[in-house]
Amino acid sequence: MKKIFLIFITTIMMATFMVGCGKESGAQDNADNNSDTIKVLVSFHAMEELVELVGDEKVDVEVVIPEGTEAHDFEPTTKDIKELSKSKLFVYNGLGMEHWVENFLKNSNVEVVEASANVTTINNDGVIDPHTWLGLKDAIVELENIKNALVKIDSKNSTYYEKNYENAKKELESIYDEYKSKFDSIANNKFVTGHKAFGYLCREFGLEQIAIQGVFAEGEPSPAKLAELITYCKDNNIKTVFAEEIGSTEVAETLAREAGAKVETIETFEGEGDYIEGMQENLQKIYEALK
């Protein structure tokens, strides 16, 4: 009789435990399904920065291109395609920055934002410059494109996205006003940099970049090109050669050494960096080099 009673009690306890586990698991599943965050996949870090300025706590952002990898050289993997299938929004810059996008999005139903849409583009060396986010006013256009997509996907939080967009816009406009005044106050407007990525920034502030490499930073400069740059730096008393945070700085260091200049890092946000803080630092470094 005792054995039967013990079996009966054990059975009840096990059943209770399993029901409890089921409820807990179900509750967790419901919590996951009812999450307010929007899963967003972006091509590279600069897009992550812009999405988070607008989406903030309402977005969960994953980046396709690993830190330290050139966007132009990247090819997506099967894992990246799986991440895309789990996302509600995919944001990329466009204009040839991510040559792999068309195949990547094939057969996908995810909402897509080409962030550079509606930006007035620049043609450099016979190609369209894709580095639109490096112009403050152009970044505002990109933020608006991202904001519109988030509002479309998550209309119940539209006020939240609108407010964040307006705040980011005001910050960028304030930085623009500050540095427009600074650059307008100096005569020198030419700076030397690693590759021709700063066309949109130059357009806004009336500057000119003298670049070691072209828009896509492909290949090494010829000895003749390097000699020409060394002569330019010496003749124009260039004391700073800028090098981007991603990629090799070897050529910039060689140029700086031969010209009697120093190398200063400048951000393109392709791999890392806080966008608003980094843009302020970029502009201050360029201003200091020119004044």
GUGU-772301 format. One line per 10 residues: number of its first residue (from 1); their letters; for each residue x, y, z of N, C-alpha, C, O. Coordinates in steps of 0.2 Angstrom, whole numbers. Each point is the difference from the previous one (the first is absolute). Example, Ala and Ser with C-alpha at 12.3 -4.5 7.8 and 13.67 -1.06 7.14 Angstrom:
<atoms>
1	AS	66:-28:39:-4:6:0:4:6:0:5:-1:3 | -7:6:-7:4:6:1:-4:5:3:3:6:1
</atoms>
This chain:
<atoms>
1	MKKIFLIFIT	4:-6:0:-4:6:0:4:6:0:-1:5:-3 | 7:-5:7:4:6:1:4:1:-7:0:6:-2 | 1:-11:-2:4:0:-6:-5:4:-5:2:4:-4 | -8:-7:4:-5:3:-5:-1:8:2:-1:4:-5 | 0:-3:11:0:7:2:6:5:-2:-1:5:-3 | 7:-8:4:6:4:-2:0:1:-8:2:5:-2 | -4:-10:-2:0:0:-7:-5:6:-2:1:3:-5 | -7:-3:8:-5:4:-1:2:8:1:-1:4:-4 | 5:-3:10:2:6:2:6:2:-5:0:6:-2 | 4:-10:0:6:1:-5:-3:2:-6:2:5:-4
11	TIMMATFMVG	-7:-8:1:-3:1:-6:-3:7:0:1:4:-5 | -5:-2:10:-3:7:1:6:5:-1:-1:5:-3 | 6:-6:7:5:5:1:4:1:-7:1:6:-2 | 0:-12:-2:3:1:-6:-5:4:-5:3:4:-4 | -9:-6:4:-5:3:-4:0:8:1:0:4:-5 | 0:-2:11:0:7:2:6:3:-2:0:6:-3 | 6:-9:4:6:3:-3:0:1:-7:3:5:-2 | -5:-10:-2:0:1:-7:-5:5:-2:2:4:-5 | -8:-3:8:-4:5:-2:3:7:2:-1:5:-4 | 4:-5:9:3:7:2:6:2:-5:0:5:-2
21	CGKESGAQDN	4:-10:0:5:1:-5:-3:2:-7:2:5:-3 | -8:-8:2:-3:2:-6:-3:7:0:1:3:-5 | -3:-1:10:-3:7:1:6:5:0:-1:5:-3 | 7:-7:6:5:4:0:3:1:-7:2:6:-2 | -1:-11:-2:2:0:-6:-5:4:-5:2:4:-4 | -8:-6:5:-5:4:-4:0:7:1:-1:4:-4 | 2:-2:11:0:7:2:6:4:-4:0:5:-2 | 6:-9:2:6:3:-3:-1:1:-8:2:5:-2 | -5:-10:-1:-2:0:-7:-4:6:-1:1:4:-5 | -6:-3:9:-5:6:-1:4:6:1:-1:5:-4
31	ADNNSDTIKV	5:-5:9:4:6:1:4:2:-6:1:6:-2 | 2:-11:-1:5:1:-6:-5:2:-6:2:5:-3 | -8:-8:2:-4:2:-5:-3:7:1:-1:3:-5 | 0:-1:11:-3:7:1:5:5:1:-1:6:2 | 8:-7:-3:5:5:1:-1:6:-4:-3:-1:-6 | 4:7:9:-1:6:-4:6:2:-5:-1:4:-4 | 6:-8:5:6:2:-4:-1:-3:-8:-2:-5:-1 | 5:9:-3:0:-2:-7:6:-2:-2:5:3:1 | -4:-9:-4:6:-3:-2:2:3:-7:-3:-1:-5 | 9:4:5:2:4:-6:7:-3:-1:5:0:4
41	LVSFHAMEEL	-4:-2:-11:7:-2:-2:2:6:-4:-3:3:-5 | 10:-1:6:3:5:-4:6:-2:-4:3:-5:3 | -1:8:-8:6:-2:-4:6:1:4:4:-5:1 | -3:11:2:7:1:3:-1:5:6:-6:3:1 | 11:-1:2:-1:3:7:-3:7:-1:-4:2:5 | 6:2:-10:-3:7:0:-8:-1:-1:-3:5:3 | 0:-10:-6:-7:-1:0:-3:-2:7:-5:3:1 | 9:-6:2:-2:-2:7:0:6:4:-5:1:4 | 9:4:-4:0:6:4:-6:4:-2:-3:3:4 | 2:-2:-10:-6:4:-2:-7:-4:2:-4:4:2
51	VELVGDEKVD	4:-10:-3:-7:-4:2:-1:1:8:-5:1:2 | 11:-1:2:-1:0:7:-1:7:2:-4:1:5 | 6:4:-9:-2:7:2:-8:1:0:-3:4:3 | 0:-7:-8:-7:1:-1:-4:-6:4:-5:2:3 | 7:-8:-3:-3:-5:3:1:-1:8:-4:-2:3 | 10:4:-1:2:-1:7:-2:-6:3:2:-6:-2 | -6:6:7:-2:-6:4:-5:-4:-4:-1:-6:3 | -2:8:-8:-5:-4:-4:3:-4:-5:-4:-4:-3 | 11:4:2:2:-4:-5:6:-5:3:3:2:4 | -2:-7:-7:5:-5:1:4:-1:-6:-3:-3:-5
61	VEVVIPEGTE	9:6:4:3:0:-6:6:-5:0:4:0:4 | -4:-3:-10:6:-5:-2:3:3:-6:-3:3:-5 | 10:-4:5:4:3:-6:3:-6:-4:2:-5:3 | -3:6:-10:2:-6:-4:8:0:-1:3:-5:1 | 0:11:-2:7:0:-2:4:0:7:-1:5:4 | 5:-9:-3:4:0:6:5:6:1:2:2:-5 | -1:0:11:5:5:1:6:-1:-3:3:-6:1 | 0:11:-4:7:-1:-3:0:-3:-7:5:-1:-3 | -11:0:0:-1:-2:-7:-3:5:-4:-4:4:2 | 8:-3:-8:-3:6:-5:-6:-2:-3:-1:-6:-2
71	AHDFEPTTKD	-4:10:2:-7:-1:-2:1:-2:-8:-4:-4:-2 | 9:7:-1:0:-1:-8:2:-8:-1:-1:-2:-5 | 5:-1:10:3:-6:-1:-4:-6:2:2:-6:-1 | -7:8:5:-4:-5:4:-5:-5:-4:-2:3:-5 | 2:-9:7:-5:-4:-3:-4:-4:5:3:-2:5 | -10:3:-5:-4:-3:6:0:-8:0:1:-3:-5 | -2:1:11:0:-7:1:-7:-3:1:-5:4:0 | 4:-11:0:-6:-3:2:-3:3:6:-6:1:1 | 10:0:4:-2:2:7:-3:7:-1:-5:1:3 | 8:3:-7:-3:7:-1:-7:-1:-4:-4:4:2
81	IKELSKSKLF	3:-8:-6:-6:-1:-3:-6:-2:5:-5:2:-1 | 8:-7:5:-5:-2:6:-2:6:4:-6:1:2 | 11:3:0:-2:6:4:-5:5:-4:-4:3:3 | 5:-3:-9:-5:4:-4:-7:-2:0:-4:4:1 | 4:-11:-1:-7:-3:0:-3:1:7:-7:0:1 | 11:2:4:-3:1:7:-2:7:1:-2:2:5 | 4:3:-10:0:7:1:-6:3:-3:-3:-3:-4 | 0:8:7:-5:4:-3:2:6:-4:-4:2:-5 | 10:0:5:3:5:-4:7:-1:-1:4:-2:4 | -2:4:-11:7:0:-2:2:7:-2:-4:2:-5
91	VYNGLGMEHW	9:0:7:2:7:-1:7:-1:-3:5:-2:3 | -4:5:-9:7:1:-3:1:7:-3:-5:3:-1 | 11:-2:-1:1:7:-2:-2:1:-8:-3:5:-1 | 6:-10:-3:-1:1:-7:5:3:-4:5:2:3 | -6:0:-9:4:3:-4:7:-4:-2:5:3:-1 | -6:-9:2:6:-5:-2:4:-1:6:5:-4:0 | -7:6:6:4:-1:6:0:-8:2:5:-3:2 | -11:1:-3:-1:-8:1:-2:-3:-7:-6:-1:-1 | 11:-1:-2:-1:-3:-7:-5:-6:0:-2:-2:-5 | 2:-1:11:-3:-7:1:-7:0:2:-3:-5:0
101	VENFLKNSNV	0:11:0:-7:1:3:-5:-3:-4:-5:-4:2 | 5:4:-9:-5:-2:-4:-1:-8:1:-6:-2:1 | 11:-1:-1:0:-8:1:-2:-2:7:-4:-4:1 | 6:8:3:-1:-1:8:-8:1:1:-2:-4:4 | -1:8:-7:-7:2:1:-5:-5:-4:-6:1:0 | 9:-4:-5:-4:-5:-4:-4:-4:4:2:-4:4 | -9:3:-6:-4:-4:3:-2:2:8:-3:-4:3 | 5:10:-1:-1:2:6:-6:5:0:-1:4:-4 | -4:-4:10:-5:4:0:1:5:5:-5:4:2 | 11:-3:1:1:5:5:-1:7:-3:2:1:-5
111	EVVEASANVT	-4:4:10:0:7:-2:7:2:-1:5:-1:4 | -4:5:-10:7:2:-1:1:8:-1:-5:3:-3 | 10:-1:6:1:8:-1:7:1:-3:5:-3:3 | -5:6:-8:7:2:-3:1:7:3:-3:5:-3 | 7:-4:8:0:6:4:2:6:-4:-2:6:1 | 6:-7:-7:2:6:-4:-5:3:-5:2:4:-3 | -8:-8:3:-5:3:-4:-1:7:1:-1:2:6 | 0:2:-12:-2:7:1:6:5:1:0:6:1 | 6:-9:0:6:4:1:3:2:-7:0:-4:-4 | 2:10:4:3:3:-7:7:-3:0:4:2:4
121	TINNDGVIDP	-3:-6:-9:7:-4:1:6:4:-4:-2:5:-3 | 8:-7:5:6:3:-3:3:-5:-4:1:-6:2 | 2:8:-8:4:-4:-4:7:2:1:2:5:-1 | 2:-11:3:7:1:1:4:-5:-4:-2:-6:0 | 7:8:-4:4:-4:-4:-4:-4:-5:1:-6:-1 | -7:8:-1:-4:-4:-5:-5:-4:3:-3:-4:-3 | 3:3:10:-5:-4:4:-4:4:5:2:5:2 | -8:-8:-1:-4:4:6:3:-2:6:1:-6:2 | 0:11:2:3:-1:7:-5:-2:5:-6:3:0 | 6:-9:3:-5:-3:4:0:3:7:-4:-2:4
131	HTWLGLKDAI	9:6:-2:1:1:7:-4:6:3:2:5:3 | -9:-6:-5:-5:6:2:0:2:7:-1:5:2 | 1:-10:2:-1:1:7:6:4:4:-1:3:5 | 6:-1:-9:5:4:2:-1:7:-1:4:5:2 | -10:-3:-5:-2:7:0:-6:0:5:-4:-4:0 | 4:9:4:-4:1:6:-8:1:-3:-4:-3:2 | 4:7:-7:-7:1:-3:-3:-6:-4:-6:-2:0 | 11:-2:-3:-2:-6:-3:-1:-5:5:-5:-4:-2 | 8:4:7:-2:-5:6:-7:1:2:-3:-5:2 | 1:11:-2:-7:2:3:-5:-3:-5:-5:-3:2
141	VELENIKNAL	7:3:-9:-5:-3:-5:0:-7:2:-5:-3:-1 | 11:-1:2:0:-7:2:-4:-1:6:-4:-5:0 | 4:9:5:-3:-1:6:-8:0:-1:-4:-4:3 | 2:9:-8:-7:0:-1:-3:-6:-4:-5:-2:2 | 9:-1:-6:-1:-6:-4:-1:-5:5:-5:-4:-1 | 9:3:6:0:-5:5:-6:1:4:-4:-5:2 | 3:11:0:-6:2:5:-7:-2:-4:-4:-3:3 | 4:4:-9:-6:-1:-4:-2:-8:0:-6:-2:0 | 11:-2:-1:0:-7:0:-2:-3:7:-5:-4:0 | 7:7:5:-1:-2:7:-8:1:1:-3:-3:4
151	VKIDSKNSTY	1:9:-6:-7:2:1:-4:-4:-3:-6:-2:2 | 8:0:-8:-5:-4:-4:0:-7:3:-6:-3:0 | 11:0:2:0:-7:4:-3:1:6:-4:-5:2 | 5:10:2:-2:0:7:-4:7:1:3:4:4 | -9:-3:-7:-3:6:1:-2:2:7:-1:6:1 | 0:-11:3:-2:2:7:5:4:4:-2:3:5 | 8:-4:-8:6:4:4:2:6:-5:6:2:1 | -10:0:-5:2:5:-5:2:7:3:5:3:-2 | -8:-1:8:2:6:3:7:-1:3:4:5:0 | -2:-11:2:6:-1:3:6:1:-5:5:3:1
161	YEKNYENAKK	-7:-6:-7:5:0:-5:1:7:-3:5:3:-2 | -11:1:1:0:7:-2:4:4:5:4:4:-2 | -5:-5:8:4:4:5:7:-1:0:4:5:0 | -2:-11:0:8:-2:-1:3:3:-6:5:2:0 | -9:-3:-6:3:3:-6:1:8:1:5:2:-2 | -10:1:4:0:7:1:6:2:5:4:5:-2 | -3:-9:7:6:2:5:7:-1:-4:4:4:1 | -4:-10:-5:6:-1:-3:2:5:-6:5:3:-1 | -11:-1:-2:1:5:-5:2:7:3:5:3:-3 | -7:-1:9:2:6:3:7:0:2:4:5:-1
171	ELESIYDEYK	-2:-11:3:7:-1:2:5:1:-6:5:4:0 | -7:-7:-5:4:0:-6:0:7:-3:5:3:-3 | -11:1:3:0:6:-3:4:5:5:3:5:-3 | -3:-6:9:4:4:5:8:-1:-2:3:5:0 | -1:-11:-1:7:-1:-2:2:3:-7:5:3:0 | -10:-3:-4:1:3:-7:1:7:1:5:3:-3 | -9:1:7:0:7:1:6:2:3:3:5:-2 | 0:-9:7:6:2:3:6:0:-4:4:4:0 | -4:-10:-4:6:-1:-4:0:4:-7:5:1:-3 | -11:1:1:-1:4:-6:3:7:1:4:3:-4
181	SKFDSIANNK	-5:-1:10:3:7:2:7:-1:1:4:5:-2 | -1:-10:5:7:-1:1:4:-1:-7:5:4:-1 | -8:-8:-3:4:-1:-7:-1:7:-4:5:1:-4 | -10:2:5:-1:7:-4:5:5:2:1:5:-3 | 2:-6:9:4:5:3:7:-1:-2:4:4:2 | -2:-9:-5:7:-2:-2:1:0:-8:-5:-2:-3 | 11:4:1:1:0:-7:2:-7:-3:-2:-2:-6 | 5:-2:10:3:-7:-2:-6:-5:-1:-4:0:5 | 3:-3:-10:-6:-5:-1:2:-7:-2:-5:-4:-2 | 11:3:1:2:-7:-2:4:-4:5:4:2:4
191	FVTGHKAFGY	-6:-8:-4:3:-5:5:1:-7:-3:-3:-1:-5 | 8:-2:7:3:-6:-3:-3:-6:4:0:0:6 | -3:-5:-10:-3:-6:4:2:-6:-4:2:0:-6 | -4:-6:10:2:-7:-3:-4:-1:-6:3:-2:-5 | -9:2:5:-4:-1:-6:-6:5:-1:-2:3:5 | 0:-2:-11:-5:5:-2:-7:-2:3:-4:-1:-4 | 3:1:10:-6:-1:3:-4:5:3:-6:0:2 | 9:6:-2:-3:6:3:-3:5:-4:0:6:1 | -2:-8:-7:-3:5:-5:-6:4:2:-1:6:-1 | -3:-10:5:-7:3:2:2:5:6:-4:5:1
201	LCREFGLEQI	8:-7:3:3:5:6:3:6:-4:-2:6:3 | 6:-7:-8:3:6:-3:-5:4:-3:1:7:0 | -6:-9:-3:-5:4:-4:-4:4:5:-1:6:-2 | 0:-8:8:-3:4:5:4:6:3:-3:5:1 | 9:-6:-1:4:5:3:5:3:-4:5:4:2 | -6:-5:-9:5:4:-5:7:-3:1:5:4:-1 | -4:-10:2:7:-3:1:2:-4:-6:-5:-1:-4 | 11:-1:4:2:-4:-6:5:-5:3:5:1:4 | -6:-8:-5:4:-5:2:5:-2:-5:-2:-1:-6 | 8:1:8:6:-3:-5:1:-7:3:3:-1:5
211	AIQGVFAEGE	-5:-4:-9:0:-7:2:5:-4:-3:2:1:-5 | 1:-6:9:5:-5:-2:-3:-5:-4:3:-2:-5 | -9:0:6:-4:-5:-4:-7:3:-2:-2:5:3 | -1:-9:-7:-6:2:-3:-6:-1:5:1:-2:6 | -7:3:-9:-6:-1:4:-1:-7:3:-2:0:6 | 4:-5:-9:0:-7:3:6:-3:3:1:-6:1 | 4:11:-1:7:-2:3:3:-6:-2:2:-5:3 | -3:4:-10:3:-6:-3:7:1:-3:2:5:-3 | 2:-10:5:7:0:-2:5:5:3:-3:4:4 | 9:-4:-5:5:4:3:2:6:-5:-1:-1:-6
221	PSPAKLAELI	2:7:9:2:5:-5:7:-2:-3:4:-3:3 | -3:6:-10:6:-2:-3:6:5:3:-2:4:3 | 8:-6:-4:5:4:2:0:7:-2:2:5:4 | -4:-4:-10:-1:7:-3:-5:4:4:0:6:1 | -6:-10:0:-6:4:4:3:1:7:-2:6:3 | 5:-10:0:3:1:7:5:6:0:0:4:5 | 4:-4:-10:5:6:0:-3:6:-1:2:5:2 | -8:-5:-6:-4:6:-1:-3:3:6:0:6:1 | -3:-11:3:-3:2:6:5:2:5:-1:5:4 | 7:-7:-4:6:2:5:1:7:-2:1:4:5
231	TYCKDNNIKT	0:-3:-11:2:7:-3:-6:5:2:2:6:3 | -8:-8:-4:-6:4:2:0:2:8:0:6:1 | 1:-11:3:0:1:7:6:5:2:-1:4:4 | 7:-5:-7:6:5:2:-2:7:-3:1:4:4 | -3:-4:-10:-1:7:-3:-6:4:4:0:6:0 | -5:-10:3:-5:3:3:0:0:7:-5:1:4 | 11:-3:-1:1:0:7:-6:-4:4:-2:1:5 | 1:-7:-8:-5:-5:3:3:-3:6:5:-4:-1 | -8:4:7:3:-3:6:-4:-6:2:2:-3:5 | -8:2:-8:-4:-6:3:-2:-4:-7:-3:3:-4
241	VFAEEIGSTE	4:-9:5:-3:-5:-5:-5:-4:3:2:-3:5 | -8:3:-7:-5:-4:3:-1:-7:-3:1:-1:-6 | -2:-3:11:-1:-7:-2:-6:-3:3:-1:1:6 | -3:-5:-9:-6:-3:2:1:-5:5:5:-3:0 | -10:2:5:1:-5:5:0:-7:-2:2:-5:3 | -5:4:-9:0:-7:-3:5:-1:-6:0:5:-4 | 3:-10:4:5:-1:-6:7:2:3:1:2:5 | 4:-3:-10:7:1:1:2:8:0:-3:3:-4 | 7:-1:9:2:7:0:8:0:-2:3:5:0 | -1:-10:-3:7:0:-2:2:5:-5:5:3:1
251	VAETLAREAG	-9:-2:-6:1:5:-6:0:7:3:4:4:-1 | -9:-3:6:-1:7:3:6:1:4:3:6:1 | 0:-11:3:6:1:4:6:1:-4:4:5:2 | -4:-8:-8:6:1:-4:0:8:-3:5:3:0 | -11:-1:-2:-1:7:-3:2:5:6:3:4:-1 | -6:-5:7:1:4:5:8:1:2:2:5:1 | 1:-11:-1:7:0:2:4:4:-5:4:3:2 | -5:-4:-8:4:3:-6:-2:7:0:4:4:-2 | -10:-2:4:-2:7:0:1:4:6:-1:6:0 | 3:-9:5:1:3:7:-6:1:3:-1:5:4
261	AKVETIETFE	-4:-9:-5:-7:1:3:-1:-5:5:4:-5:1 | -10:5:3:-2:-5:4:-6:-3:-3:-4:3:-4 | 2:-9:7:-6:-4:-2:-5:1:5:1:-1:6 | -7:3:-8:-6:0:5:-6:-4:-3:-1:0:-6 | -2:-4:11:-5:-4:-2:-7:4:-1:-1:4:4 | -2:-6:-9:-7:3:-1:-5:-6:-1:2:-5:-3 | -8:6:5:-5:-5:0:-4:0:-7:-2:5:-2 | 1:-11:-1:-5:-1:-5:-6:-4:3:-5:0:-4 | 5:-3:10:-5:-3:3:-2:-7:-4:-5:-2:1 | 10:0:-5:-2:-7:-3:1:-5:4:-3:-6:-1
271	GEGDYIEGMQ	7:6:7:1:-5:4:-1:1:7:-2:-4:4 | 2:11:-1:-1:1:7:-1:8:0:1:3:-5 | -2:-1:11:-1:7:2:-7:3:1:-5:-2:-4 | 4:6:9:-6:3:1:-1:6:-5:4:4:-1 | -9:-4:-3:-1:4:-5:0:8:1:4:3:-3 | -8:-1:8:0:7:1:6:2:3:3:6:-2 | -1:-9:7:7:2:4:6:-1:-5:4:5:-1 | -4:-10:-4:5:-1:-4:0:6:-6:5:2:-2 | -11:0:0:0:5:-5:2:7:3:4:3:-4 | -5:-2:10:3:6:3:7:0:0:4:5:-1
281	ENLQKIYEAL	-1:-11:3:7:-1:1:3:1:-7:6:3:-1 | -9:-6:-4:3:0:-7:0:8:-2:6:2:-3 | -11:1:4:0:7:-2:5:4:4:3:5:-3 | -2:-6:9:4:4:4:8:-2:-2:4:5:0 | -3:-11:-1:7:-2:-3:1:3:-6:6:3:-1 | -10:-2:-4:1:3:-6:1:7:1:4:3:-3 | -8:0:7:0:7:1:7:2:3:3:5:-2 | -1:-9:7:7:1:3:5:0:-5:5:4:1 | -5:-9:-6:5:-1:-5:0:6:-5:5:1:-3 | -11:2:2:0:6:-5:1:7:3:2:4:-4
291	K	-3:-3:10:0:7:3:7:3:0:1:5:2
</atoms>
